[in-house]
Amino acid sequence: MQRSLRVLLPAILLAILFGFSSCNKDKIETLPLGDVNIDMYELLTYSGREFGFQALTDQETYPISYQIRKNVKIEGNTITVNLQDIEKIDVSGVQVATGPASTYVTLGVLEDGTYDIQINVVDKINTGKLNIFSNLYTLSFDVSDGLTVNYDTLRRVPNGTLWGYLGYTDTNYAEPAQSFIDTLLSVGATPLNIPPGNYGYFEYSQDSVFSQPVDDKYTYTKEFYLNYNQSLETLNQILYYYDFNYRQLYIGIRWFYEDGKKSAIISPGVFEQKLRLPGRLQ
């Protein structure tokens, strides 16, 4: 969709600038790494369900062109992650927002079971267990030093989950926003019925309330949480119709499905740019 491409272009250009600057600089500039906090996440990719976490510094005043350097080693059921320092990425002439220095640590597709995990924050050693079940992950440490786990349990998004939100600033778009959801229901989507918990991309509370990060630039938002196991082509046709006819209606929609080893995030096509990580929005 044209709108999705406009969202992606600035991120692509910034990534290109990062690449050029990394090639051209003679010396890596680094800063000491202080305490960090981590969020777990799961991605659906062509390889399957990939597990990982995002590490962020507790200090949130760095330009986002600063990233935590790391290395990862996986040997059998033993995972070792070293968080070393903070690298400054030169993006001369590009205005960047401030926030915590961060890094994504993707551990790949892991079999269900128990893993010994060690996360070293410079010289601070944290040893613990990562448990992977068919429906959730748990992460715990015997003693933590310089490391905070923001939530110790991450539920896995079930196959067929379809969710997102519609954003608009004009009340005239309230009716087509509701019509979009009604159309999804008319082609086979049903209300989502899942156990309470943190699913990374959204949460479902003990009080039966769903919540997800939404962009605060929209005056009004309408969220939806559904189960859908029908046609991807049908979804794309619905998206095209509303995207073409209601230009001022933002549609963010994601669908976890598996057909062989395929899965999809339909629109906007990548994580929201404001996402620190699924479930950890500013």
C-alpha positions in Angstrom: 0.0 0.0 0.0 1.2 3.5 -0.8 0.8 4.7 2.8 2.8 1.8 4.2 5.6 2.6 1.7 5.7 6.2 2.9 6.1 5.0 6.5 8.9 2.6 5.5 11.0 5.0 3.4 12.4 7.1 6.2 13.4 4.0 8.1 15.1 2.5 5.0 16.9 5.8 4.3 18.1 5.9 7.9 19.3 2.3 7.7 21.3 3.2 4.6 22.9 6.1 6.3 23.8 3.8 9.2 25.4 1.4 6.8 27.5 4.1 5.0 28.6 5.6 8.2 29.7 2.3 9.6 31.8 1.6 6.6 33.4 5.0 6.5 34.3 5.5 10.1 37.9 4.6 11.1 37.3 4.1 14.8 34.3 2.9 16.7 33.3 5.3 19.4 31.8 3.7 22.5 30.4 4.6 25.9 30.3 2.5 29.1 27.2 0.4 29.5 25.2 0.9 32.7 22.3 -1.2 33.9 19.8 -2.6 31.4 16.3 -4.0 31.2 14.9 -6.5 28.8 11.7 -7.5 27.1 11.0 -10.9 25.6 9.4 -11.2 22.1 8.5 -13.8 19.5 8.5 -13.3 15.8 6.8 -15.5 13.2 9.1 -15.9 10.2 9.6 -18.2 7.3 11.9 -20.2 9.6 9.2 -20.6 12.3 8.7 -18.9 15.6 11.8 -17.1 16.6 12.4 -16.1 20.2 14.5 -13.1 21.4 14.6 -10.1 23.6 15.4 -6.4 23.4 17.9 -5.0 25.9 17.6 -1.3 26.7 19.6 0.9 28.9 17.9 2.2 32.0 19.0 5.7 31.0 16.8 7.1 28.3 18.6 10.2 27.1 20.8 8.8 24.3 20.1 9.6 20.7 18.6 6.5 19.1 21.7 6.3 16.9 23.4 4.7 19.9 23.2 0.9 20.2 24.3 -1.7 22.6 27.0 -4.0 21.2 26.6 -7.7 21.9 27.5 -11.2 21.0 25.6 -14.4 21.4 26.6 -18.0 21.7 24.2 -21.0 21.7 25.6 -24.4 22.5 23.0 -27.1 22.9 20.7 -25.9 25.7 23.2 -23.3 26.9 22.7 -19.7 25.8 25.3 -17.0 26.6 24.7 -13.3 25.8 27.4 -10.6 26.3 26.2 -7.0 26.4 29.5 -5.1 26.0 29.1 -1.3 25.7 27.3 1.4 23.8 28.4 2.2 20.2 27.8 5.6 18.7 26.6 5.3 15.1 27.4 8.4 13.1 24.4 9.8 11.3 25.8 13.3 10.5 23.1 15.7 9.3 20.2 13.4 10.3 17.9 14.5 13.1 17.2 11.6 15.5 15.0 11.3 18.5 16.4 10.5 22.0 15.7 7.4 24.0 17.4 4.4 25.6 20.4 2.8 23.7 19.2 -0.7 22.8 19.8 -3.9 20.9 17.7 -6.8 19.6 19.0 -10.2 20.6 17.3 -12.8 18.4 18.0 -16.4 19.6 16.2 -18.0 16.7 13.8 -21.0 16.5 14.3 -22.9 19.8 12.8 -26.3 20.7 10.5 -26.5 23.7 12.4 -27.3 26.8 14.6 -25.7 29.5 17.7 -23.7 28.6 20.5 -22.4 30.9 20.9 -18.7 30.0 23.6 -16.3 31.0 23.4 -12.6 30.3 26.5 -10.7 31.1 26.1 -6.9 31.4 29.8 -6.0 30.9 31.4 -7.8 33.9 28.1 -8.4 35.8 27.1 -12.1 35.4 23.4 -13.2 35.5 22.6 -16.9 35.3 19.1 -18.3 35.0 16.6 -20.4 33.1 14.6 -19.9 30.0 11.7 -22.3 29.8 9.9 -22.7 26.5 6.4 -24.3 26.4 4.0 -24.7 23.6 2.0 -21.7 24.8 4.4 -19.5 26.7 8.0 -18.5 27.7 9.3 -17.9 31.2 12.6 -16.3 32.0 14.1 -16.1 35.5 17.5 -15.5 37.1 18.9 -16.7 40.4 20.4 -13.3 41.2 20.4 -10.3 38.9 23.1 -7.7 38.8 22.7 -4.7 36.4 19.8 -6.5 34.8 16.0 -6.2 35.1 13.5 -8.5 33.4 10.4 -6.4 32.8 8.1 -9.4 32.7 9.0 -13.0 33.4 6.3 -14.6 31.3 5.5 -14.1 27.7 2.5 -15.9 26.2 2.8 -17.0 22.6 0.3 -15.5 20.1 -1.9 -18.3 18.9 -2.1 -19.1 15.2 -5.0 -17.3 13.6 -4.9 -14.3 15.8 -5.8 -11.1 13.9 -5.6 -7.8 15.7 -4.8 -4.1 15.3 -6.5 -0.7 15.5 -7.9 2.0 13.3 -6.8 5.6 13.9 -8.5 8.8 12.8 -8.9 12.5 13.7 -12.2 13.2 12.0 -15.4 11.8 13.7 -16.8 11.2 10.2 -14.4 8.2 10.1 -16.0 6.5 13.1 -18.6 4.8 10.9 -16.1 3.3 8.3 -13.8 2.3 11.1 -16.6 0.2 12.7 -17.6 -1.0 9.2 -14.1 -2.3 8.7 -14.3 -4.4 11.8 -17.8 -5.6 10.9 -16.5 -6.6 7.5 -13.8 -8.8 9.1 -16.5 -10.5 11.1 -18.7 -11.0 8.1 -15.9 -13.0 6.3 -15.3 -15.4 9.1 -13.4 -13.6 11.9 -14.6 -14.3 15.4 -13.9 -12.6 18.8 -10.6 -13.7 20.2 -10.8 -16.1 23.2 -7.4 -16.6 24.9 -6.1 -16.8 28.5 -5.1 -13.6 30.2 -1.5 -12.5 30.0 1.2 -10.5 28.1 1.4 -11.5 24.5 4.1 -9.0 23.6 2.2 -7.2 21.0 -0.8 -6.8 23.2 -2.1 -7.7 26.7 -5.2 -9.3 28.0 -5.9 -8.6 31.6 -7.5 -10.7 34.3 -10.5 -8.3 34.0 -11.0 -9.4 30.4 -9.7 -6.2 28.9 -7.5 -6.1 25.8 -4.9 -3.4 25.3 -2.2 -2.6 22.7 0.1 0.3 21.9 -1.5 2.9 19.7 -0.1 6.1 18.2 -1.2 9.1 20.2 -1.2 11.3 17.2 -4.7 10.0 16.4 -7.6 11.7 18.3 -9.7 8.5 18.0 -8.8 4.9 17.8 -10.8 1.7 17.5 -9.1 -1.6 18.5 -10.0 -5.1 17.5 -8.9 -8.6 18.6 -10.1 -11.5 16.5 -9.4 -15.0 15.4 -9.3 -15.6 11.7 -8.3 -18.7 9.7 -9.6 -17.9 6.3 -8.1 -16.4 3.2 -5.2 -13.9 3.1 -6.4 -12.7 -0.3 -9.8 -11.8 1.2 -8.0 -9.7 3.9 -5.9 -7.9 1.4 -9.0 -7.1 -0.7 -10.7 -5.6 2.4 -7.6 -3.6 3.2 -7.3 -2.3 -0.3 -10.9 -1.2 -0.4 -10.7 0.8 2.9 -7.2 2.1 2.2 -8.3 3.4 -1.2 -11.7 4.8 -0.2 -10.8 6.3 3.3 -7.4 7.9 2.9 -7.5 9.5 6.4 -8.2 6.2 8.1 -5.1 4.6 9.4 -5.3 0.8 9.5 -2.8 -1.2 11.5 -3.5 -4.9 11.3 -1.4 -8.0 12.1 -2.2 -11.7 11.5 -0.3 -14.6 12.8 -1.0 -17.6 10.7 1.0 -20.6 9.5 0.7 -22.3 6.1 3.7 -24.6 6.1 6.2 -22.2 7.7 4.7 -18.9 6.5 3.4 -16.1 8.6 2.5 -12.5 8.0 2.3 -9.0 9.5 0.0 -7.5 6.9 0.0 -3.8 7.6 2.0 -1.6 8.4 4.4 -4.4 7.4 7.0 -3.9 10.1 6.9 -3.1 13.8 5.6 0.3 14.6 8.5 2.7 14.6 7.6 3.7 18.1 7.9 0.2 19.3 10.7 -0.5 21.7 9.6 -4.0 21.3 6.2 -5.8 21.0 4.4 -4.8 24.2 6.9 -2.1 25.2 5.7 1.1 23.5 6.6 4.6 24.6 
